[in-house]
Protein backbone atom coordinates (compact mmCIF):
# COMPACT_ATOMS: atom_id res chain seq x y z
CA UNK A 1 0.00 0.00 0.00
CA UNK A 2 1.35 3.43 -0.90
CA UNK A 3 2.10 6.24 1.54
CA UNK A 4 -0.45 8.36 -0.32
CA UNK A 5 -3.17 5.76 0.23
CA UNK A 6 -2.38 5.60 3.97
CA UNK A 7 -2.52 9.40 4.19
CA UNK A 8 -5.90 9.47 2.40
CA UNK A 9 -7.35 6.84 4.74
CA UNK A 10 -6.07 8.80 7.75
CA UNK A 11 -7.82 11.93 6.42
CA UNK A 12 -11.04 9.92 6.11
CA UNK A 13 -10.66 8.67 9.70
CA UNK A 14 -10.27 12.27 10.91
CA UNK A 15 -13.37 13.34 8.98
CA UNK A 16 -15.42 10.41 10.32
CA UNK A 17 -14.22 11.10 13.86
CA UNK A 18 -15.39 14.71 13.51
CA UNK A 19 -18.76 13.48 12.24
CA UNK A 20 -19.11 11.11 15.19
CA UNK A 21 -18.19 13.98 17.54
CA UNK A 22 -20.95 16.17 16.10
CA UNK A 23 -23.49 13.37 16.53
CA UNK A 24 -22.39 12.84 20.13
CA UNK A 25 -22.71 16.55 20.86
CA UNK A 26 -26.29 16.49 19.54
CA UNK A 27 -27.24 13.25 21.34
CA UNK A 28 -30.22 13.54 23.69
CA UNK A 29 -29.33 10.53 25.84
CA UNK A 30 -31.55 8.41 28.03
CA UNK A 31 -32.48 8.42 31.73
CA UNK A 32 -30.18 6.54 34.09
CA UNK A 33 -30.81 5.27 37.61
CA UNK A 34 -28.93 6.65 40.60
CA UNK A 35 -26.88 3.50 41.24
CA UNK A 36 -25.21 2.81 44.58
CA UNK A 37 -21.50 1.89 44.78
CA UNK A 38 -19.06 0.83 47.48
CA UNK A 39 -15.90 2.76 48.36
CA UNK A 40 -13.32 2.59 51.14
CA UNK A 41 -15.31 5.35 52.85
CA UNK A 42 -18.68 3.57 52.59
CA UNK A 43 -21.52 3.78 50.10
CA UNK A 44 -21.80 6.47 47.43
CA UNK A 45 -24.15 7.07 44.53
CA UNK A 46 -23.86 7.96 40.88
CA UNK A 47 -25.11 11.44 41.73
CA UNK A 48 -22.44 11.81 44.42
CA UNK A 49 -19.72 11.08 41.83
CA UNK A 50 -20.60 14.27 39.95
CA UNK A 51 -19.38 16.37 42.87
CA UNK A 52 -19.98 19.98 41.84
CA UNK A 53 -19.95 19.15 38.11
CA UNK A 54 -22.85 18.58 35.72
CA UNK A 55 -21.00 15.97 33.65
CA UNK A 56 -19.36 12.74 34.78
CA UNK A 57 -17.15 10.31 32.87
CA UNK A 58 -17.32 6.79 34.31
CA UNK A 59 -14.49 4.54 33.13
CA UNK A 60 -15.81 0.98 33.20
CA UNK A 61 -12.98 -1.37 34.11
CA UNK A 62 -13.26 -5.15 34.40
CA UNK A 63 -10.92 -5.17 37.40
CA UNK A 64 -7.37 -6.12 38.28
CA UNK A 65 -7.70 -9.46 36.47
CA UNK A 66 -7.80 -7.81 33.02
CA UNK A 67 -4.51 -6.76 31.42
CA UNK A 68 -6.33 -4.82 28.71
CA UNK A 69 -8.39 -2.80 31.21
CA UNK A 70 -5.16 -2.08 33.05
CA UNK A 71 -3.58 -0.79 29.82
CA UNK A 72 -6.47 1.62 29.17
CA UNK A 73 -6.51 2.86 32.76
CA UNK A 74 -2.72 3.35 32.72
CA UNK A 75 -3.09 5.60 29.68
CA UNK A 76 -6.14 7.50 30.93
CA UNK A 77 -4.44 8.08 34.28
CA UNK A 78 -1.89 10.27 32.49
CA UNK A 79 -4.74 12.33 31.03
CA UNK A 80 -6.66 12.58 34.31
CA UNK A 81 -5.84 16.23 35.19
CA UNK A 82 -6.87 17.28 31.69
CA UNK A 83 -10.09 15.24 31.83
CA UNK A 84 -10.96 16.59 35.29
CA UNK A 85 -10.67 20.13 33.95
CA UNK A 86 -13.74 19.32 31.81
CA UNK A 87 -15.87 16.99 33.98
CA UNK A 88 -15.86 14.66 36.99
CA UNK A 89 -14.16 11.29 36.46
CA UNK A 90 -14.55 7.96 38.26
CA UNK A 91 -13.30 4.44 37.60
CA UNK A 92 -15.68 1.60 38.42
CA UNK A 93 -14.97 -2.13 38.60
CA UNK A 94 -16.36 -5.22 40.30
CA UNK A 95 -13.32 -5.49 42.59
CA UNK A 96 -13.80 -4.79 46.29
CA UNK A 97 -12.70 -1.29 47.38
CA UNK A 98 -9.65 -2.62 49.23
CA UNK A 99 -8.53 -4.52 46.12
CA UNK A 100 -9.14 -1.45 43.96
CA UNK A 101 -7.07 0.77 46.22
CA UNK A 102 -4.17 -1.69 46.49
CA UNK A 103 -4.04 -2.16 42.70
CA UNK A 104 -4.42 1.57 42.03
CA UNK A 105 -1.54 2.29 44.42
CA UNK A 106 0.64 -0.28 42.63
CA UNK A 107 -0.14 1.33 39.26
CA UNK A 108 0.05 4.95 40.44
CA UNK A 109 -3.59 5.58 39.48
CA UNK A 110 -5.24 8.73 40.82
CA UNK A 111 -8.84 7.95 39.85
CA UNK A 112 -11.84 8.31 42.11
CA UNK A 113 -12.55 4.58 42.63
CA UNK A 114 -15.92 2.91 43.15
CA UNK A 115 -17.00 -0.73 43.16
CA UNK A 116 -20.23 -2.00 41.64
CA UNK A 117 -19.59 -5.37 43.31
CA UNK A 118 -21.02 -7.24 40.30
CA UNK A 119 -24.36 -5.57 40.98
CA UNK A 120 -26.96 -4.03 38.69
CA UNK A 121 -24.81 -1.15 37.47
CA UNK A 122 -22.97 -3.04 34.72
CA UNK A 123 -26.04 -5.03 33.72
CA UNK A 124 -27.90 -1.77 33.12
CA UNK A 125 -25.10 0.64 32.17
CA UNK A 126 -22.37 -1.30 30.36
CA UNK A 127 -20.81 0.79 27.60
CA UNK A 128 -21.84 -1.97 25.23
CA UNK A 129 -25.47 -2.44 26.26
CA UNK A 130 -26.35 -6.01 27.21
CA UNK A 131 -22.73 -7.15 27.54
CA UNK A 132 -22.48 -7.00 31.34
CA UNK A 133 -18.79 -7.12 32.23
CA UNK A 134 -17.06 -5.08 29.55
CA UNK A 135 -14.62 -2.22 29.24
CA UNK A 136 -15.46 1.27 28.08
CA UNK A 137 -16.63 4.66 29.27
CA UNK A 138 -19.99 6.37 29.74
CA UNK A 139 -20.58 10.11 29.89
CA UNK A 140 -23.47 11.12 32.17
CA UNK A 141 -25.11 14.50 32.61
CA UNK A 142 -27.28 15.65 35.46
CA UNK A 143 -30.03 18.20 35.85
CA UNK A 144 -30.78 18.45 39.55
CA UNK A 145 -31.33 14.85 40.65
CA UNK A 146 -32.10 13.60 37.13
CA UNK A 147 -29.26 11.65 35.47
CA UNK A 148 -28.95 11.18 31.71
CA UNK A 149 -26.65 8.70 30.00
CA UNK A 150 -25.50 10.88 27.10
CA UNK A 151 -22.80 8.90 25.29
CA UNK A 152 -20.71 5.75 25.62
CA UNK A 153 -17.73 4.09 23.99
CA UNK A 154 -16.37 0.55 24.11
CA UNK A 155 -12.67 -0.14 24.72
CA UNK A 156 -10.96 -2.83 22.65
CA UNK A 157 -7.82 -3.48 20.60
CA UNK A 158 -7.51 -0.96 17.76
CA UNK A 159 -9.91 1.61 19.26
CA UNK A 160 -9.43 5.38 19.44
CA UNK A 161 -9.07 5.49 23.25
CA UNK A 162 -5.66 3.88 23.75
CA UNK A 163 -2.58 5.44 22.15
CA UNK A 164 -0.83 2.06 21.97
CA UNK A 165 -2.74 0.75 18.96
CA UNK A 166 -1.87 3.34 16.29
CA UNK A 167 1.73 3.36 17.48
CA UNK A 168 1.96 -0.44 17.40
CA UNK A 169 0.37 -0.35 13.93
CA UNK A 170 3.38 1.61 12.67
CA UNK A 171 5.35 -1.59 13.29
CA UNK A 172 2.63 -3.84 11.85
CA UNK A 173 1.47 -5.00 15.29
CA UNK A 174 -2.13 -5.30 16.49
CA UNK A 175 -4.30 -7.07 19.06
CA UNK A 176 -3.49 -10.45 17.47
CA UNK A 177 0.27 -9.97 17.69
CA UNK A 178 0.72 -7.97 20.92
CA UNK A 179 -0.78 -8.44 24.38
CA UNK A 180 -0.34 -6.01 27.27
CA UNK A 181 1.37 -7.24 30.43
CA UNK A 182 1.26 -6.00 34.00
CA UNK A 183 5.03 -5.47 34.01
CA UNK A 184 7.82 -5.74 31.44
CA UNK A 185 10.87 -6.07 33.64
CA UNK A 186 12.75 -9.32 33.08
CA UNK A 187 15.08 -10.68 35.72
CA UNK A 188 18.69 -10.66 34.53
CA UNK A 189 20.50 -14.02 34.41
CA UNK A 190 23.03 -12.70 36.94
CA UNK A 191 22.01 -10.44 39.83
CA UNK A 192 24.79 -8.08 40.88
CA UNK A 193 23.35 -7.82 44.42
CA UNK A 194 23.73 -11.55 45.04
CA UNK A 195 20.04 -12.33 44.58
CA UNK A 196 19.21 -12.99 48.25
CA UNK A 197 15.58 -12.68 49.44
CA UNK A 198 14.24 -12.29 45.91
CA UNK A 199 10.44 -12.48 45.78
CA UNK A 200 9.02 -14.72 43.07
Residue pairs with C-beta under 8 A, 6 or more apart in sequence:
17 160
24 150
24 151
27 150
27 151
28 148
29 141
29 148
29 149
29 150
29 151
30 148
30 149
31 146
31 147
31 148
31 149
32 46
32 124
32 125
32 140
32 147
32 148
32 149
33 46
33 120
33 124
33 147
34 45
34 46
34 47
34 145
34 147
35 45
35 46
35 116
35 119
35 120
35 121
35 124
35 125
36 43
36 44
36 45
36 119
37 43
37 44
37 45
37 46
37 49
37 92
37 114
37 115
37 116
37 117
37 121
38 44
38 96
38 97
38 114
38 115
38 117
39 97
39 113
39 114
39 115
40 97
40 98
40 101
40 113
44 114
46 56
46 58
46 140
46 147
47 142
47 145
47 147
49 56
49 58
49 88
49 90
49 112
49 114
50 56
50 88
50 140
50 142
51 88
53 87
53 88
54 87
54 141
54 142
54 143
55 86
55 87
55 88
55 139
55 140
55 141
55 142
55 150
56 87
56 88
56 89
56 90
56 139
56 140
56 141
56 142
57 83
57 87
57 88
57 89
57 90
57 137
57 138
57 139
57 140
58 89
58 90
58 91
58 92
58 125
58 137
58 138
58 139
58 140
59 72
59 73
59 76
59 89
59 90
59 91
59 92
59 111
59 137
60 92
60 93
60 122
60 125
60 126
60 127
60 134
60 135
60 136
60 137
60 138
61 69
61 72
61 73
61 91
61 92
61 93
61 135
62 68
62 69
62 93
62 94
62 133
62 134
62 135
63 69
63 93
63 94
63 95
63 99
64 70
64 93
64 95
64 99
64 100
64 103
66 135
67 179
67 180
67 181
67 182
68 135
68 155
68 156
68 157
68 180
69 93
69 135
69 155
70 107
70 180
70 182
71 162
71 164
71 180
72 135
72 155
72 161
72 162
73 91
73 107
73 109
73 111
74 107
74 109
75 161
75 162
75 163
75 164
76 83
76 161
77 107
77 108
77 109
77 110
77 111
80 89
80 110
80 111
83 89
87 139
88 112
89 111
89 112
90 111
90 112
90 113
90 114
91 100
91 109
91 111
91 112
91 113
91 114
92 113
92 114
92 115
92 116
92 121
93 100
93 113
93 115
93 116
94 115
94 116
94 117
94 118
94 122
94 133
95 103
95 115
96 115
96 117
97 113
97 114
97 115
100 113
100 115
101 113
103 109
104 110
104 111
104 113
116 122
122 132
122 133
122 134
123 132
125 138
125 149
126 132
126 133
126 134
126 136
127 134
127 135
127 136
127 137
127 138
127 152
127 153
127 154
127 155
128 134
128 136
128 152
128 154
134 154
135 154
135 155
135 156
136 152
136 153
136 154
136 155
137 152
137 153
137 155
137 161
138 149
138 151
138 152
139 149
139 150
139 151
139 152
140 147
140 148
140 149
140 150
141 147
141 148
141 150
142 148
153 159
153 160
153 161
155 161
155 162
156 175
157 165
157 174
157 175
158 165
158 174
158 175
159 165
164 180
165 174
165 175
168 174
168 178
187 198
191 198
